Amino acid sequence: MLKKKEFPKEKQGLHPRNLHRERYDFGALLQSCPELTDFVIQNPYQDTSIDFFNPDAVKMLNRALLSHFYNIEWWDIPTGYLCPPVPGRADYIHHLADLVAIDINETIPIGKQIRCLDIGVGANCIYPIIGNKAYGWSFVGSDIDPVAIENAQKIIRLNPSLKGVVEVRLQKTKSAIFNGILQPDEHFNLVICNPPFHTSAEEAKSGSQRKLSNLKGRKIKNPTLNFGGQNNELWCPGGEAQFARQMIAESKLFAGSCTWFSILIAKSEHLPAVYHAIKSAEASEIRTIHMAQGNKISRIVAWSFQRFGADSKVK
């Protein structure tokens, strides 16, 4: 048995309003989701945990978190689809709440009048769930995958609290982001996007291989993605950098349809190209919000074609 590790009471780096700053309380999670029982183990440090290399265990943990913290009655995803880590997704939502407050007198916005567009909502529908439950916002989610849309619709249908405030739309043109989704005279307070990270399926597999090998302390030849992910969820031609450039270029055509556009950027080396694209699109505002969860560092880049004050600049 390994010597028991000492952990800080709160996870460092998460947003102050994030409900997941403390370590997982498995006693409370089991009460909310008894199905989690089959996956709870004692790790080598004799802490109660789950096997984070087991996709089924990770999915059940997500179900328990969504039930316990967000009162979600039913949640599931098809086999192999992306099972996102809830704490990090919640951080994106909370930071954007601070951002949207800029244009409404610094007050954190609450209520369904705050409308959000989630580009790439996925089968998990995670951002609309957290955003609606945390702040009462209404959401439209788009995706190019009919299976993802069908599952997201099922989540909405089986959770009465989401009906009428969360809607999903199939993007029929895979080369488009906003066109075909945004309707005439429709306005959103913000756009959320967690883009495909990798440039190819081979790169996605290599990245998972590297990550799991580091965690396991030995070389992993055929990695199992504990968080899953279909091709269009994990990679696209040009990866996140190219996706961001396309999204920014298209946003100029819909400048009056949204107050804040935003995208999650994982690699810091992509930031110069992203900033250049935003400036080329003639946006009035650019904001960078840094996020940290453990050793993982990422950032939200947001831009607007409206102007909010003299302190607006790249941060």
Summary of the structure (lengths in Angstrom):
residues: 315
radius of gyration: 19.4
end to end distance: 46.4
largest distance: 62.8
contacts: 982
relative contact order: 0.12
helix: 39%
strand: 18%
